[in-house]
Amino acid sequence: MNFKEHWNLETAMEILKNKTVDSKLWAEAVEWLLLYGPPEIVSLLLKASGQATDDAFPELQSKNYTRGGQPIYDIEEIAQSLGISENEVREIIIRKEMRHNTFHVWDDGSSETIH
C-alpha cells in the first residue's frame, strides 16, 4: 500500500487531535494532510509550519518563494540549522521525493516542490 492509500482524511485528523499519539505517527498524518488534504487544512498547516520554523530556527531565512507563496530555503542553511550535512539534507529530500512522487529542483542550493 502506498503512502496516499495508507491514510484518509478522517484518520489523519483523528491522529492530529490525539494528545497521546506517537510523534512519528503524528508527523506522518501531517505529511499526508499537506500532500493530500483539503486546501483549507493545507493552508492552516503551512501557516503553523511557517510559524514553528520561525520560532525554532530564527536564523533560517527564505531565499525566494514558490509560485504558491511557499518559502524556498538554502540547502546549506538548512543543514547548518539542523546540525547535519548538506548531503544528509539532500538524502532526506530524495527519500521524500521517492515516497511521495514529488520533485524538487535545486538551483544554487535552493529547493522548490513541483506538483
Buried (B, 14 or more C-beta within 10 A) or exposed (E): EEBEEEBEEEEBBEBBEEEEEEEEEBEBBBBBBBBBBEEEBBEEBBEEBEEEBEEEBEEBEBBEEEEEEBBBBBBBBBBBBEEEEBEEBBEEBEEBEEEBEEEBEEEEBBBBBEE
